[in-house]
Amino acid sequence: MTSIIAELDSAKFSELIEELTHIQILLFDAGTDFATPAKRNEWLINQQDLDKIEKMIDFYQSKLPIIEKFILPGGHLVAGYFHIARTVTRRAEREITELSMKEETNAIAYKSINRLSDLFFVLARYINVVYSIKELFYERAGKVFH
């Protein structure tokens, strides 16, 4: 995430940079929650954290055109970084699913990881819109979003 922040125009994206720094902290906290036995009295990731991610998704999504087809990852360099972050987050989610089958984990942290992958997708699209980069659609699919 530090690479993403370094590539952003600090004047244009000051609020997003601040939010991404907070996301980095949440990721460290999530790592602690998943590495800590369930006997822990209190998890680090809570409903407030999940709500903040949801609000970010809603905020940036509201600035995007509606899509009806899958998009191909690409565009601006930072958008590419967000697509990679999304892929890595999805992989982490699969690993956490396996862990959750073996032992009790923080369910809110799990949901937060799921929502982060959606946030990264929205942010990739947002960056391309800000820089007026046209999204490439996967043309072999019909309408998938209604």
Buried (B, 14 or more C-beta within 10 A) or exposed (E): BEEBBEBBEEEEBEEBBEBBEBBEEBBEBBBBBBEEEEEEEEBBBBEEBBEBBBEBBEBBBEEEEEEEBBBEBBBBEBBBBBBBBBEEBBEBBEEBEEBBEEEEBBEBBBBBBBBBBBBBBBBBBBBBBBBEBEBBEEEEEEEEEE
